[in-house]
Amino acid sequence: MREASLWDVYLVTDRSLSRGRTTLEIVEAAVTGGVSVVQLREKKLETREFYDEGIKIIDFLRSRGIPLIINDRLDLALALDADGVHLGRDDMPLSVARKILGPDKIIGISINTPDHINEEAVRLANYLAVSPVFFTGTKEDITTPWELEGVKSARSLTDLPLVGIGGINRENAPDVVRAGIDCVAVVSAIVSADNPEEATRDLKERVQSAKRARSR
């Protein structure tokens, strides 16, 4: 499933929050629970460790038709032949990344303020990550949260798919979707859950229900 507008739940990995479980175990559980896309985000891993981690999960995800997105590292996205890359504001310019990856790979970019949405290069992205929606402890480079009114504003400024990330959980996910987000991205809500499979399934059901209510 490569169309970001059709995604519901976006898993962002973090081995430091996995309570001793491997990244592959978390990913397998999330896929069984119905996750739409997985981002390998391991900022504290060296290049070789990151690559080895990617190798462990990419074949599994491909066999299930789930895209693998690599956080930040364009070189590793190429080495793994991943489905795409997610870029932050300080990473490779989006226009350069698109030239390197070509038209068929998925590129997402973090949007921290409304001004970022108006940048010309943004149109080269497959989705925009509204970040952070709420305050979260999983992002060290924290900026002012968008909150729900900010999400509504972002939705009014673009027709590109919007992924919401930052402080999203099962309780507030429906509100985020009703505000205009197409897909919710979570870390601890799945990675740290007692049962990642059930947590994913529950979150997906809540997102889909909110989408149906929004379309009425």
C-alpha positions in Angstrom: 0.0 0.0 0.0 2.0 3.0 -1.3 -0.7 5.7 -1.3 -0.3 7.7 1.9 -3.8 9.0 1.7 -5.0 5.4 2.3 -2.8 4.8 5.4 -4.4 4.5 8.8 -1.6 3.7 11.3 2.1 4.4 10.8 4.5 2.7 13.2 7.8 4.4 14.0 10.2 2.1 15.7 12.3 2.8 18.8 14.2 -0.1 20.4 14.8 1.9 23.5 11.0 1.8 24.2 10.3 -1.8 23.2 10.6 -3.3 26.7 13.2 -5.8 25.7 11.4 -7.0 22.6 13.2 -6.9 19.2 12.3 -4.5 16.5 11.2 -7.5 14.3 8.9 -8.8 17.0 7.3 -5.4 17.4 6.9 -5.0 13.6 5.5 -8.5 13.2 2.9 -7.9 15.9 2.0 -4.5 14.4 1.6 -5.9 10.9 -0.7 -8.6 12.3 -2.7 -5.9 14.0 -3.1 -4.0 10.7 -0.4 -1.4 10.5 -0.2 0.5 7.2 3.4 1.5 7.1 6.6 1.1 9.2 9.4 3.6 9.6 12.7 2.3 10.9 13.9 5.1 13.2 16.9 4.2 15.3 18.9 7.4 15.8 21.4 5.8 18.2 22.4 3.0 15.9 25.7 3.1 13.9 25.3 2.6 10.2 26.1 -1.1 10.1 23.7 -1.9 13.0 21.0 0.2 11.3 21.5 -1.7 8.0 21.4 -5.1 9.8 18.2 -4.1 11.5 16.7 -3.1 8.2 17.6 -6.4 6.6 15.8 -8.2 9.3 12.5 -6.6 8.7 12.4 -5.6 5.0 11.7 -9.1 3.6 9.0 -9.7 6.1 7.3 -6.4 5.3 7.5 -7.0 1.5 5.9 -10.4 1.9 3.0 -8.6 3.6 2.8 -5.6 1.1 3.7 -3.1 3.9 6.1 -0.2 2.9 9.3 0.3 4.8 10.4 3.9 5.3 13.8 4.8 6.6 14.2 7.8 8.9 16.7 10.5 7.8 19.2 8.2 6.2 19.0 8.4 2.4 22.1 6.2 2.1 20.5 3.4 4.0 17.2 3.7 2.2 19.2 3.2 -1.0 21.3 0.3 0.4 18.2 -1.5 1.6 16.1 -0.6 -1.4 13.5 0.5 1.0 10.2 1.9 -0.2 11.1 5.4 0.9 12.6 7.9 3.3 11.4 10.3 5.9 13.2 13.6 6.1 13.4 16.1 8.9 13.9 19.9 8.5 17.7 19.5 8.8 18.1 16.5 6.5 18.9 16.3 2.8 16.9 18.9 0.8 13.7 17.3 -0.5 14.4 18.3 -4.1 17.8 16.6 -3.9 16.4 13.5 -2.3 13.8 13.2 -5.0 16.4 13.4 -7.7 18.4 10.7 -6.1 15.5 8.3 -5.3 13.5 9.0 -8.4 9.8 9.4 -8.9 8.7 6.0 -7.6 10.0 6.1 -4.0 8.0 7.5 -1.1 9.3 10.6 0.5 7.8 12.2 3.6 8.9 15.4 5.2 8.2 16.9 8.6 6.3 20.1 8.8 6.8 22.0 12.0 5.1 25.4 11.1 2.4 26.5 8.6 5.1 28.3 6.6 6.8 25.0 5.8 3.7 23.9 3.9 4.1 26.8 1.4 7.6 25.9 0.4 7.9 25.0 -3.3 9.8 21.7 -2.7 7.0 20.4 -0.5 5.0 19.4 -3.6 7.7 16.8 -4.3 6.7 14.9 -1.2 4.2 12.0 -1.0 3.1 13.0 2.5 3.6 15.7 5.1 4.2 14.8 8.7 2.5 17.4 10.9 5.0 17.3 13.9 4.5 17.4 16.7 0.7 17.4 17.1 1.0 17.3 20.9 3.9 17.4 23.2 5.9 14.2 23.3 9.0 12.9 25.0 10.1 10.8 22.1 11.2 13.8 20.0 14.3 15.5 21.4 14.2 18.4 19.0 10.8 19.5 20.2 9.1 22.5 18.6 5.8 24.1 19.5 3.0 21.5 19.2 0.3 22.1 16.5 -2.6 21.0 18.7 -6.0 20.4 17.0 -6.5 23.9 15.7 -3.1 23.9 14.1 -4.0 20.6 12.4 -7.1 22.1 11.0 -5.1 25.0 9.7 -2.6 22.7 8.0 -5.4 20.7 6.4 -6.7 23.9 4.9 -3.3 24.8 3.3 -2.6 21.6 1.4 -4.3 18.7 -0.4 -1.3 16.4 0.2 -1.8 13.5 2.6 -1.1 14.5 6.2 0.4 12.2 8.8 0.2 13.3 12.4 2.9 12.4 14.9 3.7 13.4 18.4 1.8 12.6 21.5 -0.9 10.6 19.7 -2.6 7.7 21.5 -5.8 5.7 21.4 -7.8 8.3 23.2 -6.9 11.4 21.1 -6.4 9.7 17.7 -10.0 10.1 16.6 -9.9 13.9 17.4 -6.7 14.2 15.4 -8.3 12.4 12.4 -11.4 14.5 12.6 -9.2 17.6 12.5 -7.9 16.6 9.1 -5.1 14.0 9.6 -5.1 11.1 7.2 -2.9 8.7 9.2 -1.6 8.7 12.7 2.0 7.9 13.4 2.9 6.5 16.8 5.9 5.2 18.7 5.2 4.3 22.3 1.5 3.6 21.7 2.6 0.4 19.9 6.2 -0.1 20.8 5.7 0.1 24.5 2.2 -1.5 24.6 1.6 -4.7 26.6 0.3 -6.2 23.4 1.5 -4.4 20.3 -0.8 -6.4 18.0 -3.9 -5.5 20.0 -2.8 -1.9 20.4 -2.4 -1.6 16.6 -5.7 -3.2 15.9 -7.5 -0.9 18.4 -5.8 2.2 17.1 -6.7 1.3 13.5 -10.3 0.7 14.3 -10.5 4.1 16.0 -8.8 5.9 13.1 -11.1 4.2 10.5 -14.2 5.0 12.6 -13.2 8.7 12.8 -12.6 8.8 9.0 -16.0 7.4 8.4 -17.5 10.0 10.7 -15.5 12.8 9.0 -16.8 11.8 5.6 -20.5 11.9 6.5 
